[in-house]
Amino acid sequence: MKNKIIFFFTLGICFVNYGQQKITWQDLSKIKYTEKYFSVYKETFLYPHFSVSVKSLEGKQVSIKGYFLDVDPKGKLYVLSKGPMSSCFFCGGGGPETAIELQSTTVAKFKTDDLLMVTGTLQLNADNVEHFNYILTDCKAQLID
């Protein structure tokens, strides 16, 4: 009986350790863009073409370190950025691949430029220009000291 308990305990630890994949901003930079016209908006937007390695991450639980940005005064849009607010995507410090939309109700407790480790399910978005190219759903965040 003792051996069974040790076996299942060890198996549980393995699942916890391998349940998510740590990724980096370098992993997400493997993307190319072309301009595409969206008739609904009567505008041209950058259309992402994700590499095979990025596509392999879709739907997987991943963890990534970045800076928390609270960019919506109404508190409905939260972003994880490769850099702090002063050098984020919106300020010309990088491309769309340097920011991830966070879809979670638990991240609102953080402040802009807090350094976080965020874990969630990665979704790739090419067609909905009202959302980011990268979206983390069901995400949980932890402050990094």
C-alpha positions as CSV (number, residue, x, y, z in Angstrom):
1,M,0.0,0.0,0.0
2,K,2.8,2.4,0.9
3,N,4.4,1.8,-2.6
4,K,1.1,2.7,-4.3
5,I,0.9,6.0,-2.4
6,I,4.4,6.9,-3.3
7,F,3.8,6.0,-6.9
8,F,0.6,8.2,-7.2
9,F,2.3,11.0,-5.3
10,T,5.2,11.0,-7.7
11,L,2.8,10.7,-10.7
12,G,0.9,13.7,-9.4
13,I,4.1,15.8,-9.1
14,C,5.0,14.9,-12.7
15,F,1.6,16.1,-14.0
16,V,1.9,19.4,-12.1
17,N,5.4,20.1,-13.4
18,Y,4.6,19.2,-17.0
19,G,1.0,20.6,-17.1
20,Q,2.2,23.9,-18.6
21,Q,4.9,24.9,-21.0
22,K,7.1,27.8,-20.2
23,I,7.5,30.1,-23.3
24,T,9.4,33.2,-24.0
25,W,8.8,36.3,-26.0
26,Q,11.3,35.0,-28.5
27,D,9.0,32.0,-29.0
28,L,6.2,34.4,-29.9
29,S,8.3,36.5,-32.2
30,K,8.1,33.8,-34.9
31,I,5.4,35.6,-36.8
32,K,5.2,37.5,-40.1
33,Y,2.7,40.1,-41.2
34,T,1.0,41.2,-44.4
35,E,-1.5,44.0,-44.9
36,K,-5.1,42.8,-45.2
37,Y,-8.2,44.9,-45.9
38,F,-11.2,44.4,-43.6
39,S,-14.3,45.7,-45.3
40,V,-16.3,45.8,-42.1
41,Y,-13.9,48.6,-40.8
42,K,-13.0,49.9,-44.3
43,E,-9.4,49.8,-43.1
44,T,-6.2,47.8,-43.7
45,F,-4.6,46.0,-40.7
46,L,-1.5,43.9,-40.2
47,Y,-2.6,40.3,-40.7
48,P,-0.5,37.8,-38.8
49,H,0.9,34.6,-40.3
50,F,2.0,32.4,-37.4
51,S,5.0,30.0,-37.8
52,V,4.6,26.3,-37.3
53,S,6.3,26.5,-33.9
54,V,3.8,29.2,-32.7
55,K,0.8,27.2,-34.1
56,S,2.0,24.2,-32.1
57,L,1.3,26.2,-28.9
58,E,-2.3,27.0,-29.7
59,G,-4.7,25.6,-27.1
60,K,-1.9,24.6,-24.8
61,Q,-1.4,25.8,-21.2
62,V,1.6,28.1,-21.2
63,S,3.5,30.3,-18.8
64,I,5.2,33.5,-19.7
65,K,6.9,36.3,-17.8
66,G,6.0,39.9,-18.6
67,Y,4.8,43.3,-17.5
68,F,1.2,43.9,-16.5
69,L,-0.5,46.8,-18.3
70,D,-3.9,48.1,-17.3
71,V,-4.7,49.9,-20.6
72,D,-8.5,50.3,-20.3
73,P,-9.9,53.0,-17.9
74,K,-13.0,50.9,-17.6
75,G,-11.0,47.9,-16.3
76,K,-12.0,45.5,-19.1
77,L,-8.7,45.1,-21.0
78,Y,-5.5,43.8,-19.4
79,V,-2.3,43.1,-21.2
80,L,0.9,41.3,-20.6
81,S,3.8,43.0,-22.3
82,K,7.4,42.1,-23.1
83,G,8.4,45.5,-21.8
84,P,7.1,48.0,-19.3
85,M,4.5,50.7,-20.2
86,S,7.2,53.2,-21.4
87,S,8.4,50.7,-24.1
88,C,5.3,48.7,-24.8
89,F,3.8,48.0,-28.2
90,F,1.4,51.0,-28.0
91,C,4.3,53.3,-27.4
92,G,6.3,52.1,-30.4
93,G,8.6,49.9,-28.5
94,G,7.8,46.7,-30.4
95,G,5.3,44.9,-32.6
96,P,2.0,43.2,-31.9
97,E,3.9,40.0,-31.0
98,T,5.2,41.7,-27.8
99,A,1.8,41.9,-26.1
100,I,-0.7,39.3,-25.0
101,E,-4.4,40.0,-24.1
102,L,-5.3,38.6,-20.7
103,Q,-8.8,37.2,-20.3
104,S,-9.2,36.8,-16.6
105,T,-11.1,38.4,-13.8
106,T,-8.3,37.7,-11.3
107,V,-5.6,39.9,-12.8
108,A,-7.3,43.2,-12.0
109,K,-5.5,43.3,-8.6
110,F,-2.2,44.1,-10.2
111,K,-0.7,47.5,-11.0
112,T,0.8,48.7,-14.3
113,D,4.4,47.6,-14.7
114,D,4.1,44.8,-12.1
115,L,6.4,42.0,-13.3
116,L,4.3,38.8,-13.5
117,M,4.4,35.1,-14.4
118,V,1.1,34.4,-16.1
119,T,-0.2,30.9,-16.9
120,G,-3.2,30.3,-19.2
121,T,-4.4,28.7,-22.4
122,L,-2.9,30.3,-25.5
123,Q,-5.2,31.3,-28.3
124,L,-4.0,32.6,-31.6
125,N,-6.1,35.3,-33.3
126,A,-5.6,36.4,-36.9
127,D,-9.1,37.6,-37.9
128,N,-10.7,39.5,-35.1
129,V,-9.0,43.0,-35.1
130,E,-10.8,43.9,-31.9
131,H,-8.5,41.5,-30.0
132,F,-4.8,40.9,-29.8
133,N,-2.9,38.3,-31.9
134,Y,-2.1,36.4,-28.7
135,I,-4.8,35.8,-26.1
136,L,-4.4,34.0,-22.8
137,T,-7.7,32.6,-21.5
138,D,-8.4,31.3,-18.0
139,C,-5.2,32.8,-16.9
140,K,-3.7,33.1,-13.4
141,A,-1.0,35.5,-12.5
142,Q,1.7,35.6,-9.9
143,L,3.7,38.6,-8.9
144,I,7.5,38.2,-9.4
145,D,9.6,39.9,-6.7
